[in-house]
Amino acid sequence: MHGAFSLLAAKLGLGVALVAMLSPSAHAEATVGDAQIAIVRPLSFIEVDQLDFGSVVPSNAVSRVTLTPTGVRTATGGAVLVGNDHQSARFAGMGAVLQRVRIRITPNSILLTGPGPAMTVDNWTIDPQGTLLQLGASSNYLILPLNGVFWFRVGARLTVGANQPAGLYSGTFDATLDYF
């Protein structure tokens, strides 16, 4: 009887193994999340997000891609905008309520370099995100929040060459804040 029990157990074990092999396999996925914090000190500012024009398919004509400070991206001249991987630059700073701050983006134009001819970025625009009040048409603002912490976004225009070669292009610009 002992031998029959062992054979039955072996047959049951085989049946379970076959059922397990015939059943759909379990599926699990993992992804990586991002976490960040913007810490600012009085009379300072930091870059929170970098300016990124995203993915663009060039045309056989010179094109322009405009990225507003609020993140709206448009193209003229035949370039095709692909995906949603674009973002305006974002900065955070700290002063005192009603303190005046001058924001300058320099130089007036920069070059993005990569595997093909350099592309020009110009026409910088600033959105004070409701935390700064622009004084006329100047580059001077008043800090509005009582705690002195403010945010602003920067957009610009990119000129894409006709049949611009594929690849990653990059460049740098300076944001300068003067607190008064």
PyMOL commands that set and color helices and strands:
alter all, ss='L'
color gray80, all
select helices_A, chain A and resi 2-22
alter helices_A, ss='H'
color red, helices_A
select strands_A, chain A and resi 44-49+55-57+63-67+73-76+80-82+89-94+100-106+110-112+119-127+132-134+140-143+149-160+174-179
alter strands_A, ss='S'
color yellow, strands_A
deselect
rebuild
show_as cartoon
